[in-house]
Amino acid sequence: MPKMKTKSAAKKRFRFTASGKAKHGVVGKRHGMSKRGNRFLRQATGMAIVSEPDTRILTRNFFPYER
């Protein structure tokens, strides 16, 4: 049986922590910054943790060889 492949789109959008939680980039910062408040822009830096049910979906369907 051939190897299962990791989805390339998911590989570019998600990372996993050492404990197995999934992280994603914060949404809403690609364009249209003049419409957004300074507080939103400050808080929307870095990465955010994906919810537990969505992490299960990610690991089952898109990352077959993750923890």
CORBELVEN-V407069 format. One record per pair of residues at least 12 apart in sequence whose C-alpha atoms are under 8 Angstrom apart, sorted by the first residue. I is the first residue (numbers start at 1). GAP is how many residues later the second one is. If there is no record, write none. Layout:
I:GAP / I:GAP
This chain:
4:60 / 5:58 / 5:59 / 6:56 / 6:57 / 6:58 / 6:59 / 7:55 / 7:56 / 10:52 / 10:53 / 13:12 / 20:47 / 21:28 / 21:29 / 21:31 / 21:34 / 22:27 / 22:28 / 22:33 / 23:24 / 23:25 / 23:26 / 23:27 / 24:23 / 24:24 / 24:25 / 24:26 / 25:21 / 25:22 / 25:23 / 26:18 / 26:19 / 26:20 / 26:21 / 26:22 / 27:17 / 28:16 / 29:12 / 29:15
